[in-house]
Amino acid sequence: MFVKNFVLAAMAGTSLMALPSAAGAVSVLDFSGNICGAAGNEACGNGSAIGQNYGDIAGQVDVSYRSFNSSTGVTYESFLKHWAAGYGDLLNIVWGGSGPTVHASEIIFTAAAGYEVSLISLDFGCYQNRSSCQTINYDISSLGGTVIAAGSAPTLYPTHGTLAVDSGWFSDGIKLVWGPDAYDVGLDNIRFDVRAIEDVPPPAAVPEPASWAMMIAGLGVVGSALRRRRVRLSFA
């Protein structure tokens, strides 16, 4: 019993410090329900403005929306809009702008002080298989300018495409831009996570030489005890 407890204590000293803390629950922007209007509590119709408070987590992250001229960067509308169906097989999507080749759309996730945010994935679809939306053009970066992902992907009408972002964590926030096809390409099921910075798991602890010595010594004692037991049994 003494030997068993000795070895367990030595092992505990080298491993318990590496246990991770829990992170926040994943949030999903699915653009359904009463999320439209200035207060973000009205029923949505096709073309309704999505409330600027949709997706916010009080004291942790602010989510904001706009469409802008893809050439000049000038804001076209300080909101994005809802559409019920027609974008592949997706229901309740977000889109923006006034035409398929003019405006890009933007969603910004701004982390509050003491928090950081991660963008996980999103779905996208093409409106009624129009030629302007056979692919989505996207640019995802931190608000500090770190490039996270950029490129294009097929929209896969009549179904939809999915982009796995897995951005990692940013305390300065994340900006998601798509377009200039943001009129005919709609987004849905945008998954993001937020966590307090103090919840960040520490790096795995490297055992000190003394801990290794204790573990090796403990295993040596166990081996000696087992050898003695085998000797006693052989002469019983």
N, C-alpha and C positions, 0 to 999 in steps of 0.2 A: 504494500500500500504506500509506503514511504517513497519507493522508487517511482511508482505511477504518478503520484502527486508532484514529485520533483520534475519529471519530464514535462508534464502538462503545464506547470508554472513557467518553465523555460520557453516552451512554445508560445504560450500566451504573451509573454513579454516581447516576442518578435512579430506577432501578427495582428493583435487587436488594434494597433494604431492605424492600420490600413483600411479599416471599415469605412465605406463612404456614407455621407449624409444623404437624406432624401431630397430630391428636387421637386419643383412644383408640378402640378398636373398639366397635361397638354391641353391647350385651347384650340378650338376649331371654328373658323369663320365659314359658316355654311350659308349665310345670307338668306335665312328663312325666318319667319315670324314677323312680329311688329318691330321693325328696326329702321323704318324710314321716317322722313320728316325732320324738322329742325331739332326736335327733342329726342329723336331716335326711338319713338314709341308708337308710331303709326303703321297701319297695314301698308304693304308695298304693292304697287302696280307696276306694270312694265314702264320703265323710264323714271320711276320714283327715285328721288335722291336718298341715298343711304345716310343715316345719321352719323355725324362725326364721332359720336360716343360709342358706336358699335365696335365691340371687341376690346374696349378699355377694361383694364383691371385696376381698380382704384388704388392709388399709392404705389403701383408696380410698373404698369406700362400704359402708354397712350398710343392708340391707333388712329391714324389720320389718312384722308383720301383726297385725291385731286386728279384732274386731267390737265394736260398742258400741250402746247405746241411742240412737236418733236424736234423742230428745227431751231426754235428760239428759246425754248424753256419757259416761255411765258404761260402762266396759268390760264386755262380756258374756262374751267369750272372748278370751284373749290370743294367739290364733292365728286363721288362716283355714283353710278346708278344700278338699279336692280332690273333683272329680267327673269321671267318665270321659266321659260322653256325655249327650245329651238337651238341651243348651243350643244350640238351632239346629243348625248343622252343625259346631260347634266340638268338639274332643276335648281332654280334660284341661284343666279350667278351675278357677278359684279362686272361692269363694263364702263367705258367712258368715252368722251369725245363726240365729234359730229360727223366723222367719216373715216373710212378704213385706211387712209394714207396720210392723215393730218396730225392726229393727236395720240400721244402716249398716255398711259395711266400709271398712277403711283400710289402705293400704300407704304406708309412709314410706321415702324414700330419703335417708339422712343421709350427706352427704359428709364424709370425714375432713379433718383440717387440711391445707391446701395443695392441696385438690382441689375441683372443682365438678361438679355433675351436671345432666343435661338429660333431660327426659321427652319422647320422640318421638311415640309412638302406642300404641294398644291396640285389641284386638278385644273385642266383647261380644255375648252371646247370651241369648235368653229360654228358660226351661225349659218345654218341651212346650207352648209357645204359651199359657201362662196369662195371664189378664187382668191380673195384677199386674205383668207384666214387658213390656208392649208398648213401654215406653220405659225408658231408663236415665236416672237423675238423677245428675249428677256435679258435683264441686267439687274443683278442683285449685289448689293454692296453694304458695308457698314456705313454709318453716318460719318465716320472718320475717314472714309475713302478706301478702305480695304475691299478689294474685289473678292466676292464670294463665289459667284457663278455668272456666266454670261454666254449667250449663244442663241440657238434656235432649236425647235423640236417640232415634229409633225403633230397636228391636232387630232388625227385619226378619226375623222368623221366617218360613220355616224355614231361612234362611241366618243371617247375622250382620251387625252393624254395625261400623264402624271409626271411631275418633276420632283425627284427626291433631292432636296437641297442639303439638309443636314449641315447647317451653316457653322456649327459651333456656337460659342457664347460671346456676346458683345455687350459691354456696358454702355457704349455710346449709341446703340440702336441699329436697326437694319432698314434699308430702303429697297423695296421691290418695285421694279419698273417693267412694263411690257408695252410694246407698240413699235411703230405707229399703227399697228393692227388692233389696237385696244377697243375699237368700235365693234369689230366682228369676232374678236377673240374674248371670251368671257372666262373668268376664274371662279373657282369654287373650292370648298373644303381646304382652306388654307390653314395649315397646322403650325402652331408656334408654341413655345414654352418660355416661361420666365421663372427666375429663381433669385433668391437673395444671395448676395456675394458671399456672405458668411456661411452659406450652405455648400460652397464649392468643396468637393472632397480634397483632403490634403494628398500630396504625393505619397506613394507607397513607401513605408519606412524601410530603410536598409538596416538589417540587424547589426548591432555593435559587436566588435570582436568578443567582448565579454559574454554576450548572449549566445554566440556560436559556441564558445567554450563550455558554457553551462549545458547547452543541448547535447554536445558531443560527450561530455562527462556523464550526463544522465543516461544516454544510450549505452555507454560503456558499462555503467552499473547494472542496467537491465540485462545486458549480455552476460555479465559475470553471474548474476543471479540465476539466469536460465541454465548456464553450464553447471553450476553447483547442484541445481535441482535434478538435472539429468544424471549426474554422478550418484546422487543419493538413491535415485530410483533404480539404478542398475545394480546396486548392492542390496536392495531390500529383500 
